[in-house]
Amino acid sequence: EYARRRQYDLSVQKRLKFLSEFVRICSYFATCWLVVSRGLELMTVEGSPWTWIN
């Protein structure tokens, strides 16, 4: 019983670790996306070729 429970605990820990890694990567990408979109916004406001196209 103890061994089985230990096995279960280990699998739960693995899953939690995976989840936290996943969340970390997602937030990293979200931050990158925000920075990039903000930069594009600023560029379009400053009168880049995009404003000529539109």
MOPAC internal coordinates of N, CA, C and O (Angstrom, degrees):
PM7 1SCF
backbone

  N    0.0000 0     0.00 0     0.00 0    0    0    0
  C    1.4723 1     0.00 0     0.00 0    1    0    0
  C    1.5293 1   110.20 1     0.00 0    2    1    0
  O    1.2310 1   121.08 1   135.84 1    3    2    1
  N    1.3217 1   115.55 1   -44.16 1    3    2    1
  C    1.4675 1   119.72 1  -178.68 1    5    3    2
  C    1.5243 1   110.71 1   -62.57 1    6    5    3
  O    1.2310 1   121.57 1   136.63 1    7    6    5
  N    1.3388 1   114.60 1   -43.37 1    7    6    5
  C    1.4661 1   119.27 1  -177.99 1    9    7    6
  C    1.5310 1   110.10 1   -63.29 1   10    9    7
  O    1.2310 1   121.10 1   137.93 1   11   10    9
  N    1.3216 1   115.50 1   -42.07 1   11   10    9
  C    1.4603 1   119.37 1  -178.53 1   13   11   10
  C    1.5308 1   110.15 1   -64.74 1   14   13   11
  O    1.2310 1   121.39 1   138.24 1   15   14   13
  N    1.3248 1   114.94 1   -41.76 1   15   14   13
  C    1.4614 1   119.42 1   179.38 1   17   15   14
  C    1.5111 1   110.86 1   -63.87 1   18   17   15
  O    1.2310 1   121.21 1   140.60 1   19   18   17
  N    1.3385 1   115.30 1   -39.40 1   19   18   17
  C    1.4597 1   120.13 1   179.44 1   21   19   18
  C    1.5251 1   109.96 1   -63.05 1   22   21   19
  O    1.2310 1   121.55 1   138.01 1   23   22   21
  N    1.3275 1   114.64 1   -41.99 1   23   22   21
  C    1.4627 1   120.14 1   178.67 1   25   23   22
  C    1.5254 1   109.43 1   -59.75 1   26   25   23
  O    1.2310 1   120.85 1   135.71 1   27   26   25
  N    1.3260 1   115.98 1   -44.29 1   27   26   25
  C    1.4663 1   121.38 1   179.92 1   29   27   26
  C    1.5291 1   110.32 1   -61.31 1   30   29   27
  O    1.2310 1   120.68 1   134.09 1   31   30   29
  N    1.3313 1   116.31 1   -45.91 1   31   30   29
  C    1.4651 1   120.57 1   179.24 1   33   31   30
  C    1.5213 1   110.82 1   -58.33 1   34   33   31
  O    1.2310 1   120.68 1   137.33 1   35   34   33
  N    1.3206 1   116.31 1   -42.67 1   35   34   33
  C    1.4598 1   120.49 1  -179.41 1   37   35   34
  C    1.5241 1   110.91 1   -62.64 1   38   37   35
  O    1.2310 1   120.54 1   136.57 1   39   38   37
  N    1.3210 1   116.56 1   -43.43 1   39   38   37
  C    1.4641 1   119.48 1  -178.76 1   41   39   38
  C    1.5267 1   110.12 1   -65.87 1   42   41   39
  O    1.2310 1   120.55 1   142.58 1   43   42   41
  N    1.3266 1   116.56 1   -37.42 1   43   42   41
  C    1.4640 1   120.29 1   178.25 1   45   43   42
  C    1.5207 1   109.80 1   -64.68 1   46   45   43
  O    1.2310 1   120.75 1   136.70 1   47   46   45
  N    1.3236 1   116.16 1   -43.30 1   47   46   45
  C    1.4651 1   120.37 1   178.90 1   49   47   46
  C    1.5219 1   110.50 1   -60.90 1   50   49   47
  O    1.2310 1   121.07 1   137.00 1   51   50   49
  N    1.3269 1   115.56 1   -43.00 1   51   50   49
  C    1.4667 1   120.11 1   178.98 1   53   51   50
  C    1.5148 1   110.36 1   -59.27 1   54   53   51
  O    1.2310 1   121.39 1   134.90 1   55   54   53
  N    1.3319 1   114.95 1   -45.10 1   55   54   53
  C    1.4599 1   119.52 1  -178.44 1   57   55   54
  C    1.5224 1   111.05 1   -64.45 1   58   57   55
  O    1.2310 1   120.64 1   138.29 1   59   58   57
  N    1.3245 1   116.38 1   -41.71 1   59   58   57
  C    1.4632 1   120.50 1   178.94 1   61   59   58
  C    1.5189 1   110.48 1   -62.76 1   62   61   59
  O    1.2310 1   120.77 1   137.97 1   63   62   61
  N    1.3261 1   116.13 1   -42.03 1   63   62   61
  C    1.4574 1   120.43 1   179.83 1   65   63   62
  C    1.5257 1   109.78 1   -62.27 1   66   65   63
  O    1.2310 1   121.03 1   135.84 1   67   66   65
  N    1.3204 1   115.64 1   -44.16 1   67   66   65
  C    1.4616 1   120.77 1   178.93 1   69   67   66
  C    1.5263 1   110.25 1   -60.49 1   70   69   67
  O    1.2310 1   120.89 1   136.02 1   71   70   69
  N    1.3372 1   115.89 1   -43.98 1   71   70   69
  C    1.4622 1   120.75 1  -179.60 1   73   71   70
  C    1.5148 1   111.54 1   -61.87 1   74   73   71
  O    1.2310 1   120.54 1   135.10 1   75   74   73
  N    1.3251 1   116.57 1   -44.90 1   75   74   73
  C    1.4642 1   119.29 1  -178.41 1   77   75   74
  C    1.5243 1   110.61 1   -65.28 1   78   77   75
  O    1.2310 1   120.51 1   141.47 1   79   78   77
  N    1.3398 1   116.62 1   -38.53 1   79   78   77
  C    1.4679 1   120.56 1   176.29 1   81   79   78
  C    1.5240 1   109.74 1   -61.69 1   82   81   79
  O    1.2310 1   121.07 1   135.14 1   83   82   81
  N    1.3322 1   115.56 1   -44.86 1   83   82   81
  C    1.4594 1   121.62 1  -178.90 1   85   83   82
  C    1.5269 1   110.63 1   -59.98 1   86   85   83
  O    1.2310 1   121.05 1   134.29 1   87   86   85
  N    1.3423 1   115.59 1   -45.71 1   87   86   85
  C    1.4633 1   120.66 1   179.54 1   89   87   86
  C    1.5205 1   110.20 1   -62.34 1   90   89   87
  O    1.2310 1   120.93 1   138.95 1   91   90   89
  N    1.3469 1   115.83 1   -41.05 1   91   90   89
  C    1.4620 1   120.40 1  -178.56 1   93   91   90
  C    1.5315 1   110.22 1   -62.23 1   94   93   91
  O    1.2310 1   120.94 1   135.04 1   95   94   93
  N    1.3361 1   115.81 1   -44.96 1   95   94   93
  C    1.4649 1   120.58 1  -179.71 1   97   95   94
  C    1.5292 1   110.05 1   -64.60 1   98   97   95
  O    1.2310 1   120.57 1   137.39 1   99   98   97
  N    1.3291 1   116.51 1   -42.61 1   99   98   97
  C    1.4672 1   120.57 1   179.85 1  101   99   98
  C    1.5177 1   111.09 1   -60.84 1  102  101   99
  O    1.2310 1   120.44 1   134.43 1  103  102  101
  N    1.3326 1   116.77 1   -45.57 1  103  102  101
  C    1.4617 1   119.22 1  -178.60 1  105  103  102
  C    1.5216 1   110.30 1   -66.92 1  106  105  103
  O    1.2310 1   120.82 1   145.87 1  107  106  105
  N    1.3443 1   116.03 1   -34.13 1  107  106  105
  C    1.4630 1   120.33 1   177.60 1  109  107  106
  C    1.5309 1   110.03 1   -61.96 1  110  109  107
  O    1.2310 1   121.06 1   132.72 1  111  110  109
  N    1.3366 1   115.58 1   -47.28 1  111  110  109
  C    1.4640 1   119.74 1   179.95 1  113  111  110
  C    1.5243 1   111.04 1   -65.26 1  114  113  111
  O    1.2310 1   120.64 1   140.53 1  115  114  113
  N    1.3371 1   116.38 1   -39.47 1  115  114  113
  C    1.4637 1   120.31 1   179.38 1  117  115  114
  C    1.5251 1   110.18 1   -61.18 1  118  117  115
  O    1.2310 1   120.77 1   137.27 1  119  118  117
  N    1.3321 1   116.14 1   -42.73 1  119  118  117
  C    1.4617 1   120.52 1   178.92 1  121  119  118
  C    1.5209 1   110.32 1   -62.61 1  122  121  119
  O    1.2310 1   120.73 1   134.12 1  123  122  121
  N    1.3278 1   116.21 1   -45.88 1  123  122  121
  C    1.4668 1   120.56 1   178.59 1  125  123  122
  C    1.5203 1   110.13 1   -58.30 1  126  125  123
  O    1.2310 1   120.50 1   134.75 1  127  126  125
  N    1.3240 1   116.65 1   -45.25 1  127  126  125
  C    1.4577 1   120.89 1  -178.37 1  129  127  126
  C    1.5212 1   110.65 1   -61.81 1  130  129  127
  O    1.2310 1   120.80 1   137.23 1  131  130  129
  N    1.3476 1   116.08 1   -42.77 1  131  130  129
  C    1.4644 1   119.87 1   179.27 1  133  131  130
  C    1.5197 1   110.57 1   -61.01 1  134  133  131
  O    1.2310 1   120.83 1   133.78 1  135  134  133
  N    1.3271 1   116.02 1   -46.22 1  135  134  133
  C    1.4677 1   120.46 1  -179.15 1  137  135  134
  C    1.5263 1   110.44 1   -60.80 1  138  137  135
  O    1.2310 1   120.76 1   133.51 1  139  138  137
  N    1.3315 1   116.15 1   -46.49 1  139  138  137
  C    1.4666 1   120.64 1  -177.98 1  141  139  138
  C    1.5255 1   111.03 1   -63.56 1  142  141  139
  O    1.2310 1   120.48 1   132.58 1  143  142  141
  N    1.3329 1   116.68 1   -47.42 1  143  142  141
  C    1.4672 1   119.29 1  -177.97 1  145  143  142
  C    1.5242 1   110.58 1   -65.25 1  146  145  143
  O    1.2310 1   120.58 1   143.39 1  147  146  145
  N    1.3228 1   116.50 1   -36.61 1  147  146  145
  C    1.4712 1   120.55 1   177.41 1  149  147  146
  C    1.5292 1   109.62 1   -64.38 1  150  149  147
  O    1.2310 1   121.02 1   136.69 1  151  150  149
  N    1.3202 1   115.65 1   -43.31 1  151  150  149
  C    1.4591 1   119.92 1   179.27 1  153  151  150
  C    1.5180 1   111.73 1   -62.05 1  154  153  151
  O    1.2310 1   120.63 1   137.91 1  155  154  153
  N    1.3321 1   116.39 1   -42.09 1  155  154  153
  C    1.4658 1   120.57 1   178.32 1  157  155  154
  C    1.5220 1   110.27 1   -63.34 1  158  157  155
  O    1.2310 1   121.02 1   139.47 1  159  158  157
  N    1.3238 1   115.65 1   -40.53 1  159  158  157
  C    1.4573 1   121.04 1   178.81 1  161  159  158
  C    1.5253 1   109.99 1   -59.24 1  162  161  159
  O    1.2310 1   121.08 1   131.26 1  163  162  161
  N    1.3218 1   115.53 1   -48.74 1  163  162  161
  C    1.4635 1   120.46 1  -179.68 1  165  163  162
  C    1.5222 1   110.45 1   -61.31 1  166  165  163
  O    1.2310 1   120.42 1   138.72 1  167  166  165
  N    1.3273 1   116.80 1   -41.28 1  167  166  165
  C    1.4587 1   121.11 1  -179.32 1  169  167  166
  C    1.5256 1   110.65 1   -62.80 1  170  169  167
  O    1.2310 1   120.69 1   137.51 1  171  170  169
  N    1.3338 1   116.29 1   -42.49 1  171  170  169
  C    1.4645 1   118.96 1  -178.47 1  173  171  170
  C    1.5244 1   110.13 1   -67.31 1  174  173  171
  O    1.2310 1   120.22 1   145.65 1  175  174  173
  N    1.3227 1   117.19 1   -34.35 1  175  174  173
  C    1.4646 1   120.64 1   179.67 1  177  175  174
  C    1.5218 1   110.26 1   -67.95 1  178  177  175
  O    1.2310 1   120.81 1   144.65 1  179  178  177
  N    1.3445 1   116.05 1   -35.35 1  179  178  177
  C    1.4661 1   119.95 1  -176.20 1  181  179  178
  C    1.5253 1   113.25 1   -73.54 1  182  181  179
  O    1.2310 1   119.84 1   179.64 1  183  182  181
  N    1.3333 1   117.91 1    -0.36 1  183  182  181
  C    1.4565 1   119.78 1   177.50 1  185  183  182
  C    1.5126 1   112.68 1    86.26 1  186  185  183
  O    1.2310 1   120.43 1  -128.93 1  187  186  185
  N    1.3190 1   116.79 1    51.07 1  187  186  185
  C    1.4608 1   121.57 1   176.76 1  189  187  186
  C    1.5325 1   108.48 1   -86.54 1  190  189  187
  O    1.2310 1   119.40 1    -3.30 1  191  190  189
  N    1.3240 1   118.74 1   176.70 1  191  190  189
  C    1.4747 1   121.26 1   178.62 1  193  191  190
  C    1.5222 1   113.54 1   -51.84 1  194  193  191
  O    1.2310 1   120.16 1   154.61 1  195  194  193
  N    1.3416 1   117.30 1   -25.39 1  195  194  193
  C    1.4671 1   119.56 1  -178.33 1  197  195  194
  C    1.5190 1   110.72 1   -58.80 1  198  197  195
  O    1.2310 1   120.42 1   141.61 1  199  198  197
  N    1.3303 1   116.81 1   -38.39 1  199  198  197
  C    1.4692 1   119.37 1  -177.31 1  201  199  198
  C    1.5230 1   110.17 1   -69.62 1  202  201  199
  O    1.2310 1   119.56 1   150.70 1  203  202  201
  N    1.3042 1   118.45 1   -29.30 1  203  202  201
  C    1.4633 1   121.49 1   178.47 1  205  203  202
  C    1.5229 1   110.13 1   -71.46 1  206  205  203
  O    1.2310 1   121.18 1   144.01 1  207  206  205
  N    1.3594 1   115.35 1   -35.99 1  207  206  205
  C    1.4660 1   119.29 1  -178.74 1  209  207  206
  C    1.5238 1   109.57 1   -67.50 1  210  209  207
  O    1.2310 1   120.36 1   135.97 1  211  210  209
  N    1.3231 1   116.91 1   -44.03 1  211  210  209
  C    1.4708 1   120.68 1  -175.33 1  213  211  210
  C    1.5229 1   111.74 1   -75.28 1  214  213  211
  O    1.2310 1   120.10 1   180.00 1  215  214  213

